[in-house]
Structures are given as C-alpha cells and as structure tokens.
Amino acid sequence: MAREKSLEPEAAPEPEVAPERSYQELLGNLNPIARPLASRRLTRKLYKCIKKAAKHKQIRRGVKEVQKFINKGEKGIIVLAGDTLPIEVYCHLPVMCEDRSLPYAYIPSKSDLGAAGGSKRPTCVIMIKPHEEYQEAYKECWEEVVSLPVPL
C-alpha cells in the first residue's frame, strides 16, 4: 500500500519577489520622529556595515535586546527603522542614546534593516558593535552618523 513516487518532479512555484522600492518611495512611509535620517549613501554604508557585523555576530537586534545592552553600557552605532508603527514601541531609544552619547540614525525601511542583519523578519532597531575585522567601515559609518544634525 505504499505510494509510488512520480518520476517527474513537479514544477515548484517561484516565490513572489516584491519589487525593489526606491529610496524616495520608502521616504513616504516615515514616522514624524525619524530624525536624523541617513542619506541614501549613508544608508547603503550602514547596510554593508550591518552585514559585516552580522557575519561576525557583532550586532544586537530588536528593541528589548538593544535597550538591555544600552543600559549595560555597551557602545556602538544604533540604527533605527523610520517606518515602524506605532512609534511608542521604540521612541524612548533616541533619548537613551543621547543620554549615553551613542550615535544613532534612522533609515527608511525595517524590512531592509532586518534583511541586512541576516533575518527574514523586519527589525526596527539594530546596534552595530565595533570589531577589528570591519573597523574601517565601522569608523566611516561612525563619523558620518555623528556628523548628522541632532533633532531639536
């Protein structure tokens, strides 16, 4: 009573890929508190730095984890997604960063942030920790994020 396997493999349906949205399209979904916003160039640099950090397991992902390590005194660049709703989920993090002199920047998309961190799920905040393997990229991102204008 065993089933016979068919000799022909069934054609697997191709997964639907969402069309790549441009930086300008992503800016339409931003929160009112998403300041300072990273430029398109800085956003790309941050994504590359996050990918390198994720390869070396040097990122903290998610509000609870990032908040816990900020409170413990860990240093790094905080990258927040500008399209997270409701904003009450993470609106306390910029204040915590300013109190501890940590640089932070908003980027337009939480799904792109999650993908850069090596996750299939969207992520609203990531902390990039320094590491000697990608020190040059980290330092470049650090300088640009620090130079962003602080919101009033």
Secondary structure, DSSP 8 states (H G I E B T S, - for coil): ------SS--------------HHHHGGG--TT--SB--HHHHHHHHHHHHHHHHTT-EEESHHHHHHHHHTT---EEEEETT-SSGGGTTTHHHHHHHTT--EEEES-HHHHHHHTT-SS--SEEEE---GGGHHHHHHHHHHHHTS----
